Amino acid sequence: MRNAAKVADLQGRSESALLSSYHKEDCLLWAKKYGIEIRLKELEEFGRWVKRWEKMKFGREELPARAYYAACGTGKEHLLDAAFFRATYIDLLDVNDESVIRKIANDVGLNGDRILELIHGEAAKEAAVAALAKYEQFGCPGVPTWVVEGERFWGKDRVDWVVEKVKKLS
């Protein structure tokens, strides 16, 4: 499966094999620098996931986004967010799968069945759409982007700059 889809492909861009290789290496170096545990899926596995995502009702990463917004106000939304990171980048689970969402929600003390009900409701959809509108309003070029006092910081290599900015404001 040499021509498996890459994240860039899913965003309407293309990326050479050399650039893809560099991005993978860069992510691993960045994670090591900050002491973040991370594993990355092999390209072939990612390609199999993309084929599944093409058949889903929701867009890629819409399901976990809706789950997050469904959990807002419970006091456990940050636990859920961290658990989604762990599932995706350490356990290599597909958070676009409802059974994975249910398990993760249950694991952090939420009712997974209730979260799945809420995902399909209007409130979670509207919250996700509003968040994307804010993202576009701020002119965010990609993920991660932080906006502090109207100043945008894009990319994992800008974490130090965000920290400096926040320290100046404190």
N, C-alpha and C positions, 0 to 999 in steps of 0.2 A: 504494500500500500504506500508506495513512494510518494504519491501525490496527495496524501491525506491533507485535509483542510487545516489551516493554521488560524489562530485568533485573528490575525490581520485579514485573512480571507473573509472571515465572518463579518468584518467591519467594512467590507467593500474596498479593501486595499490589497496589495500583494507584497510579498516579502521574499527575498532570495533565501536560499538555503544557508548562505553565509551569515546573513543578518539574523535569521532564526536561531542559528547556532550561537551567535553572540548574545542575543536576548536571553536565551536559556542560561548561558554561563553567567551573564550579568545578574540575573535574578538570584542565582545560587550564591554569588559573591556578596550581593547586597544582604541576603538573608543571614549569611554567616557573620557579616559585620555587625548586624543588630541582634544576633543571637536568636533568630527566628527559625524554628524548625520548619522545613519545607521539603517536599518531594514533588517532582513534576512528572506528569503523565508522558508516556512515550507517544510519539507522533501517530503511530498506527492506532493506539487505543483512543486517542483523541479523535481520530478520523472516524472510528466506529461510533463514538458518542455523537459526533456531528450528524451522522446518518439518522440516529434516533431522534435528535433534536428537530430535524427537518419535519418529522411526523407529529410533533407535539402540538397541543392546543396553544400553549404559551410560548413566547419567544425565549431564546436562551437567556437564562438567569432571571427571567420574569417570575418564575415560581418562588425561588428563595427571596426575591425582593418583596413579593406580596406577603410571604410568610413573615418577614421582618416587620412590615407595616401592620400586619394583623396582630403581631405580638406587642406593638408599641402601647405603652401604658401599663403593661403587666409588671414592669420592673425587671423583666428577664430578657428584654430585646437585645441587650448587649451580650448576654450569655449566648443567645441564639446566633448572633452575628459571629462571635468567636468560634462557636461550634461549626458554623458553616465554613469558616476559613479552615479549621482543622479537618473537617470532612473532605474538603476539596483539595487542599494542598499538603495534607499529611497522610490521611487515610485513602486518598484517591477515589473518593466516592462521587457519584454524579448528583449534585444538589438540584438537578433539574428533574429528578425522579420523586414522585409523591411518596413512595415508601421510605426514601431517605429523609425527606422533609419530616414525615411523621416520627421516625425514630429519633432524629435530632431534637425535635420539639419535645418529645417525651423525655429524652435524656437530660434536658435542661430544666425539667420541671413544669413544662407546659403540657396541655392536653393536645397531643398530635392530631387527633381526629377533629377537634374543634378548630385548630389552626388551618387544617385542610378545608374545612367548611368555609372559614373566613376568607381564605385565598380566592375562592370562587365568587365571593361577594363583591358588591360595588365599593365598599369602603376601602378595602385593601387595594383594589384596582385604582381608585381615585387618588389614594395616598402615593402609590408608585408613579402614577402619571404626573402628579404635582411635583414630586421629587425630581423627575426627569425634566420638567419644565424649568425648575429652579437651576438645575445643572446647565441647561441650555442658556438660561437668562444670564448666568455668570460667565458664559462663553468657555466652559470647561472643554479642553481639547481631548481629554481622555481620563483614564482611571489609573492611579489615584490623582485627584486634584483637590487641593485644599484652597479655600478662599478665606483670607484673614484680612479684615478691614478693607475689603475690595481688591486686595492683591492676590493674584492667582499663583499657585505653586503646583506644577504638574510633574508627576513622576516620582518614583521611589528615591531617586537621587536628590530630591529636594527636601527630604525629611529634615535634614540639619537646618535648612533655611527656614522652614516652618517653625521649628523649635526656637531659633534665634528671634524670629518675628514675635512669637508669643511671649518670650521672655522680656522683650522690650516693652510689650504692652502691659505686663504684669506689674 
